[in-house]
Every structure is written in C-alpha cells, then in structure tokens.
C-alpha cells in the first residue's frame, strides 16, 4: 500500500464514510476483503469486499456504522498482481484519540502454498516410492 484515505495514523473529526487504499500495482479482482475494527476492543465493525479500480481499492462505510471517537484499524487482504495473498492494515483515530501510524508497513505476503501441503506432498511421495520399490523387489523374485 502506497497511500490511503484516511492516511495511516491520521486523526479525523468524524468517522469516515469512504476508505480508499492505493497499491503499487493493480490487485487482482478476486478474494479481496476489508474490515474496520475498534483498535481497543478489537470488535469488527464492518467487513466487506471492496471495489477495485486500477491500483485503488475502496469501499463505502454504511451510515449505520458510526462508532464515534476512538482508534480504529482498517485491515485488508488482497490478491496481488502476481497472485499472492497480501495482508496489511492502516490505523486512524476520531476525536481526541491518537493512534500510531505505520500499520501499512506491516504487509504480509503469503507464498500461496501452506507448509502442511509441502509436508503432506513429501509424505505421499515417500509412500509412492516405497510401493514402487516393493513391486520391483516382488517382480525380481518372481522372475
């Protein structure tokens, strides 16, 4: 994420009605999710799939979501242009509350293949090799 509205760490007078985040490349239009949470209570206030236009993902905050003064976190998970899942966050505050910036710097990229899949694949390969070796030994003895 290279920019956002509100900016990471920004203090606002009112809760924003629209959130926008700009990325360095165009995210894929699949499996993108955003959520706003109360930074103190961790309560999730809204979760939705954002709109995508070029490098910008955005979403409108419904009028029913207006928690008032406090510190908030916008978390996101997008599918980057190379197909990897990317997670990150930005923080903002409303009223007299202050929040630390730097949430957007905590981007995490998922390589797409979980560790358990590599372990399971390796185990399956070992079983297949053992069966092939056993069949070869049996065929050799039969000949």
Buried (B, 14 or more C-beta within 10 A) or exposed (E): BEBBBBBBBBBBEEBBEEBBBBBEEEBBEEEBBBBBBBBEEEEEBBEBEBEBEEBBBBBBBEEEEEBEEBBBBBBBBBBBBEEBBBBBBBBBBBBEBEBEEEBBEEBEEEEEEEEEEEEEEEEEEEEEEEEEEEEEEEEEEEE
